[in-house]
Amino acid sequence: MAIWNREIECAKRSDIERIQLERLQQTVRRAYDHVPMYRDKMISAGVKPSDIRTLKDIAKIPLTSKTELREQYPFKLLAVPMRDIVRIHASSGTTGQPITAGYTRGDLELWAECIARIVTAGGVTADDIAQISFGYTLFTGAFGLHGGLEKVGAAIVPISSGNTERQINIMRDFGCTTLIATPSYAMYLAETAERMDAIKDIRLRVALVGSEASTEEMRSELERRFHIIATENYGLTEVMGPGVSGECEYKNGMHINEDCFLAEIIDPKTEEVLPVGEQGELVLTTLAKEGQPALRYRTRDITRLIPEPCPCGRTQMRMEKIKGRSDDMLIIRGVNVFPSQIESVLLGQAGIGPHYEIIVTRQHYTDHLQVKVELVDASLLDRYSELEKLHNKLKTDLRTVLQLDVEVTLVSPNTLKRFEGKAKRVTDLR
C-alpha cells in the first residue's frame, strides 16, 4: 500500500508530539500577536503564549465557536497582511454570516500536501483520472482536492457539480477512475448511471467522498452500485477545508494529519477534555496555517480518537466516522436522535432506495418525527400486504434503534429531492 509521506505518516509518537508542540507554540504566539479576537480571549482567560509548555496546556486556551468566527467577517481573523493572501474561500453561510478563510501561498502548498497524503491513502495514483464533482465555488471542497490530486499527478476532470447525465457521459467517455463527491451526490450519480444503462461502461475504481456525514450502509450501497472502493475524508472551512483526515483502504478510521492539526475530544456539555478513546465533540487547532490560524475550534462533530497504529503502517491518530453533530442533533420528546441513526436503519433494508427525508413537527405540544423514504419498485404500492410488511418492519427497526415511535411514509421512486451538494435531509418545522 502506497504512503505519500512516510517520514511523517509513519513517525514515532514521540516525534509527532515534538513537532506538534513546537508548531502549537508558534501558532499560539502568531494568533496572540496578530488576531485581536484570540488575543482578547486569551487575556480574558489569563493565558499568555508562554504558558503553553506542553500539549496538555492547550486546555488553558478558551474554546472558539462558529458564532465568534462569524463575528469576525470578513477578514478580522487574518494573521498576515492581505498582500500575503493569495486565495479566499468561505463557508456557505446558509445558517448565518459566512465564515471566510484566507490562504497564503505556503498555506496552499500545505493544503496540497495534506490532500496528497489522504488521496494516496484512498488508493489514488498518478495513473488515475479524477472527476471532481464538487462545486468550484467559494466552497473549499473542489479546490482543496484539486490541489492535492494535482500534486500526486492524477489527471483532473474539473466538471464541478450538476448536470448529472452529462457527468455520467464524461465519466464514461473520459475513462475516469476516481470520483470526488459528496456521498449523497455520488449515490445519485450511481442511480443515474444505472438508469442510463452506463454502469457497465464506467471504469471507476475508487471514490473519495466527504463534506457530509454518511453511514457504513451508504458506503456499502455506493460500492455495490459502482463496483468500487469508497473512502471518506474530513475537513472544514474553519480550519482549512478537506485535508484534516482521511481513510486508507482498510477503512477503519480517518488518519489525521497530526503535524498540521491538533485534535481534542471534549464533552460538549461540560467542555472538559476527554481521555483518548472516549466519544465526544471534536475540537481542532491548526498547527501550520499561516494566513488564518484557528485555536481550539469547536467543530460540533461527534467522534472519538483511535490511538493504535493502523494495519496500513501509518502511525497517525485516527478519528472514527462522524456519528452526528452536537448542534444539529434532534431532541425528540427528550430523546437524542442523530439523522445518521435513521440512515443506518433505512439503508439496511431491501426494497427501499437511498433517498429519504426527516420531518419534525410539533402537534399538540408534542414533538412528532416523520421519515419519508422511497421505494425501489413503484408496483409495491399496489401490493398492500407486502407494502404493509415493509412499513411495519421499518417502524419496528426505527423504534428499536431510536427508542421512539416514528411515522414512516413510503413514497414512489424518484419523488424525493436530489442534492448535488450537501444533502439537506432534515426539515424541522417546530
Disulfide bonds with the S-S distance in Angstrom:
none
